[in-house]
Amino acid sequence: AAGLAALAPCLVGADLGAALRKSAAQAPAALPADAPLSSAVVIPLRRVGPRNHQGAAGASFYVGTVSVGHPPQELQVLFDTSSGHVLLPHRACKSAACLEHRRYSPWESSTAMDMNSNGSQVQQGHRLARGVVRRDAVTIGYTQSDLGEGDAQSVLVRDSLCVGSGAGGQACVDLALLAALSLQDVPFRAMPNDGIIGLGLESLATGPICSFFGRLLEGSRNVLPQFGFAFGAESGELHLGAHDTARLASPLQWFPVDHPEDGYWQVAVRAVRVGNFTVDDCRRGCHGIVDTGVSRLGVQTSHLPRLQVALTSALSRHGGCHGPVLTFDLGDMVLALGPQDYTDSKCAPQLGPLSLEEPRFTGVYTFGETVLRRYYAAFDWEKRKLGFAPLARASTIVSDSPGKALLRGGASNLFVV
């Protein structure tokens, strides 16, 4: 998850080295059209582990490729439903977390423009700032249940960003991205991705021009204002503008986003059970936040010990783990996880602590890879709804709630409209 920590002016040195290497004769390229999404786009994702991080054994992330600017600069990114910005390491950044990843250089893009938070140019008459200038800086705090928490200090750059290619379709958008001048070691150094594409609701972003999916939908046609994720054992897919029903074992069940003004894709949870035992009756309220940027199931710190004890599992004689079924009751549907979903190779529960202030936050759980490798998640930007359906290839899990068994079935290769 990410939060906007501060917006303030700062002094920044321009990336003059790259500017000198550029050809002075290079002409500016046109920015993308305002309606870039005219058909469904499927972005392939790779499942990868963290970089040299001892404390996140078993954690993994789903990473895809984007291209930024003209000519295109390719970077590996994490598509994160719990943050609201596009964050890329700036070429001028000298933090270890930047130097160990691929960096984005505005000076090597003929479509880049330095800007302030109000949309104005940093230096009038100059597309990119020259020398040492005063400009808006944005500090974002990231909390990551697998890798820890830390800050990214960034400046705003307007440029084109393209996703998808080939048979899966392609879409490009003109937006303001955050180019990081400083990244703290934790959590960014261990991330296997260069940058982050935030897919949270617009209130998580500094402004509408910073919201990737919001910008993508402006003037779009022949597509749903929705996206969805399908995670697999080695790879995954991000679907923009449609959902492939071949991925689903049953129709999507839709739920209203709770408190959409907070910016998070969250649903109300009625109860959390381990087997037939209710570990959280949610009397004070519970929320499940879908977070595609984390691996483990996130649990608020005050609830963690009780759930950890209840989820004790053991190795089976036939391999794998045997233990209780963990269920999240959403009302019309339950999300059910077996021990093979929530444990590691030693059958220990894979839970991540969420250090959230109480009583402002109560009963918060994050649904990351643990949930999303069993359930397809769909996000309706326009109606502010979240949809879930069991993935067709996942094994059968039956909850302990009568009448709420999650059944698997066949599906045709059609788009949901």
Solvent accessible surface area in square Angstrom, and as a share of the most:
residue,aa,sasa,rsa
1,A,37,0.29
2,A,9,0.07
3,G,35,0.33
4,L,84,0.42
5,A,66,0.51
6,A,49,0.38
7,L,80,0.40
8,A,50,0.38
9,P,78,0.49
10,C,29,0.17
11,L,113,0.56
12,V,14,0.08
13,G,41,0.40
14,A,28,0.21
15,D,10,0.05
16,L,85,0.42
17,G,36,0.35
18,A,0,0.00
19,A,24,0.18
20,L,154,0.77
21,R,151,0.55
22,K,45,0.19
23,S,71,0.46
24,A,113,0.88
25,A,94,0.73
26,Q,72,0.32
27,A,74,0.57
28,P,102,0.64
29,A,32,0.25
30,A,99,0.77
31,L,81,0.40
32,P,34,0.21
33,A,76,0.59
34,D,111,0.58
35,A,29,0.23
36,P,25,0.16
37,L,0,0.00
38,S,42,0.27
39,S,66,0.42
40,A,33,0.26
41,V,2,0.01
42,V,36,0.21
43,I,3,0.01
44,P,98,0.62
45,L,4,0.02
46,R,125,0.46
47,R,68,0.25
48,V,36,0.21
49,G,38,0.37
50,P,33,0.21
51,R,72,0.26
52,N,141,0.73
53,H,55,0.25
54,Q,168,0.75
55,G,54,0.52
56,A,0,0.00
57,A,77,0.60
58,G,60,0.58
59,A,5,0.04
60,S,10,0.06
61,F,5,0.02
62,Y,6,0.02
63,V,2,0.01
64,G,3,0.03
65,T,56,0.32
66,V,3,0.02
67,S,21,0.14
68,V,0,0.00
69,G,10,0.10
70,H,89,0.40
71,P,72,0.45
72,P,90,0.56
73,Q,31,0.14
74,E,94,0.42
75,L,1,0.01
76,Q,49,0.22
77,V,0,0.00
78,L,5,0.03
79,F,3,0.01
80,D,6,0.03
81,T,0,0.00
82,S,0,0.00
83,S,1,0.01
84,G,3,0.03
85,H,5,0.02
86,V,0,0.00
87,L,6,0.03
88,L,0,0.00
89,P,2,0.01
90,H,13,0.06
91,R,63,0.23
92,A,31,0.24
93,C,1,0.00
94,K,138,0.59
95,S,26,0.17
96,A,34,0.26
97,A,1,0.01
98,C,0,0.00
99,L,95,0.47
100,E,66,0.30
101,H,23,0.10
102,R,151,0.55
103,R,68,0.25
104,Y,0,0.00
105,S,3,0.02
106,P,2,0.01
107,W,32,0.11
108,E,68,0.31
109,S,0,0.00
110,S,3,0.02
111,T,10,0.06
112,A,0,0.00
113,M,41,0.18
114,D,9,0.05
115,M,3,0.01
116,N,26,0.13
117,S,41,0.27
118,N,123,0.63
119,G,37,0.36
120,S,42,0.27
121,Q,49,0.22
122,V,22,0.13
123,Q,47,0.21
124,Q,138,0.61
125,G,74,0.71
126,H,64,0.29
127,R,78,0.28
128,L,6,0.03
129,A,4,0.03
130,R,141,0.51
131,G,31,0.30
132,V,110,0.63
133,V,15,0.09
134,R,149,0.55
135,R,11,0.04
136,D,29,0.15
137,A,6,0.05
138,V,0,0.00
139,T,28,0.16
140,I,2,0.01
141,G,23,0.22
142,Y,8,0.03
143,T,45,0.26
144,Q,12,0.05
145,S,13,0.08
146,D,8,0.04
147,L,7,0.03
148,G,30,0.28
149,E,106,0.47
150,G,9,0.08
151,D,58,0.30
152,A,0,0.00
153,Q,77,0.34
154,S,0,0.00
155,V,0,0.00
156,L,1,0.01
157,V,0,0.00
158,R,63,0.23
159,D,0,0.00
160,S,10,0.06
161,L,0,0.00
162,C,24,0.14
163,V,1,0.01
164,G,14,0.14
165,S,80,0.51
166,G,71,0.69
167,A,120,0.93
168,G,23,0.22
169,G,23,0.22
170,Q,106,0.47
171,A,3,0.02
172,C,31,0.19
173,V,4,0.03
174,D,11,0.06
175,L,0,0.00
176,A,1,0.00
177,L,0,0.00
178,L,1,0.00
179,A,0,0.00
180,A,0,0.00
181,L,37,0.18
182,S,47,0.30
183,L,14,0.07
184,Q,93,0.41
185,D,71,0.37
186,V,75,0.43
187,P,1,0.01
188,F,8,0.03
189,R,98,0.36
190,A,7,0.05
191,M,9,0.04
192,P,28,0.18
193,N,3,0.02
194,D,21,0.11
195,G,4,0.03
196,I,4,0.02
197,I,0,0.00
198,G,2,0.02
199,L,1,0.00
200,G,3,0.03
201,L,2,0.01
202,E,61,0.27
203,S,69,0.45
204,L,22,0.11
205,A,12,0.09
206,T,35,0.20
207,G,20,0.19
208,P,91,0.57
209,I,41,0.21
210,C,3,0.02
211,S,3,0.02
212,F,1,0.00
213,F,1,0.00
214,G,7,0.06
215,R,40,0.14
216,L,0,0.00
217,L,27,0.14
218,E,76,0.34
219,G,59,0.56
220,S,33,0.21
221,R,132,0.48
222,N,134,0.69
223,V,30,0.17
224,L,39,0.19
225,P,32,0.20
226,Q,19,0.09
227,F,0,0.00
228,G,0,0.00
229,F,1,0.01
230,A,1,0.01
231,F,2,0.01
232,G,9,0.09
233,A,55,0.42
234,E,135,0.61
235,S,60,0.39
236,G,9,0.08
237,E,36,0.16
238,L,0,0.00
239,H,4,0.02
240,L,0,0.00
241,G,2,0.02
242,A,9,0.07
243,H,0,0.00
244,D,28,0.15
245,T,27,0.16
246,A,42,0.33
247,R,73,0.27
248,L,6,0.03
249,A,8,0.06
250,S,40,0.26
251,P,114,0.72
252,L,25,0.12
253,Q,80,0.36
254,W,87,0.30
255,F,17,0.07
256,P,98,0.62
257,V,9,0.05
258,D,42,0.22
259,H,90,0.40
260,P,47,0.29
261,E,115,0.52
262,D,70,0.36
263,G,0,0.00
264,Y,42,0.16
265,W,0,0.00
266,Q,12,0.05
267,V,1,0.00
268,A,55,0.43
269,V,5,0.03
270,R,166,0.60
271,A,8,0.06
272,V,0,0.00
273,R,59,0.21
274,V,10,0.06
275,G,19,0.18
276,N,137,0.70
277,F,109,0.45
278,T,49,0.28
279,V,9,0.05
280,D,15,0.08
281,D,69,0.36
282,C,17,0.10
283,R,212,0.77
284,R,171,0.62
285,G,28,0.27
286,C,5,0.03
287,H,38,0.17
288,G,0,0.00
289,I,20,0.10
290,V,0,0.00
291,D,4,0.02
292,T,5,0.03
293,G,4,0.04
294,V,6,0.04
295,S,9,0.06
296,R,37,0.13
297,L,0,0.00
298,G,0,0.00
299,V,0,0.00
300,Q,2,0.01
301,T,69,0.40
302,S,71,0.46
303,H,50,0.22
304,L,29,0.14
305,P,87,0.55
306,R,136,0.50
307,L,4,0.02
308,Q,70,0.31
309,V,114,0.66
310,A,28,0.22
311,L,0,0.00
312,T,98,0.57
313,S,19,0.12
314,A,47,0.37
315,L,115,0.57
316,S,31,0.20
317,R,241,0.88
318,H,177,0.79
319,G,50,0.48
320,G,47,0.46
321,C,25,0.15
322,H,107,0.48
323,G,34,0.32
324,P,36,0.23
325,V,35,0.20
326,L,0,0.00
327,T,1,0.00
328,F,0,0.00
329,D,11,0.06
330,L,9,0.05
331,G,12,0.11
332,D,120,0.62
333,M,11,0.05
334,V,0,0.00
335,L,0,0.00
336,A,0,0.00
337,L,0,0.00
338,G,0,0.00
339,P,13,0.08
340,Q,99,0.44
341,D,35,0.18
342,Y,0,0.00
343,T,18,0.11
344,D,45,0.23
345,S,103,0.67
346,K,167,0.71
347,C,5,0.03
348,A,44,0.34
349,P,21,0.13
350,Q,30,0.13
351,L,15,0.07
352,G,0,0.00
353,P,66,0.42
354,L,12,0.06
355,S,84,0.54
356,L,55,0.28
357,E,117,0.53
358,E,71,0.32
359,P,108,0.68
360,R,182,0.66
361,F,64,0.27
362,T,24,0.14
363,G,2,0.02
364,V,7,0.04
365,Y,4,0.01
366,T,11,0.06
367,F,0,0.00
368,G,0,0.00
369,E,9,0.04
370,T,14,0.08
371,V,0,0.00
372,L,0,0.00
373,R,89,0.32
374,R,10,0.04
375,Y,0,0.00
376,Y,0,0.00
377,A,0,0.00
378,A,0,0.00
379,F,0,0.00
380,D,7,0.04
381,W,20,0.07
382,E,124,0.56
383,K,133,0.56
384,R,78,0.28
385,K,76,0.32
386,L,0,0.00
387,G,0,0.00
388,F,0,0.00
389,A,0,0.00
390,P,4,0.03
391,L,0,0.00
392,A,43,0.33
393,R,122,0.45
394,A,18,0.14
395,S,64,0.41
396,T,82,0.48
397,I,15,0.07
398,V,82,0.47
399,S,9,0.06
400,D,47,0.25
401,S,18,0.12
402,P,131,0.83
403,G,87,0.84
404,K,64,0.27
405,A,44,0.34
406,L,15,0.08
407,L,127,0.63
408,R,55,0.20
409,G,36,0.35
410,G,79,0.76
411,A,53,0.41
412,S,64,0.41
413,N,117,0.60
414,L,117,0.58
415,F,106,0.44
416,V,45,0.26
417,V,155,0.89
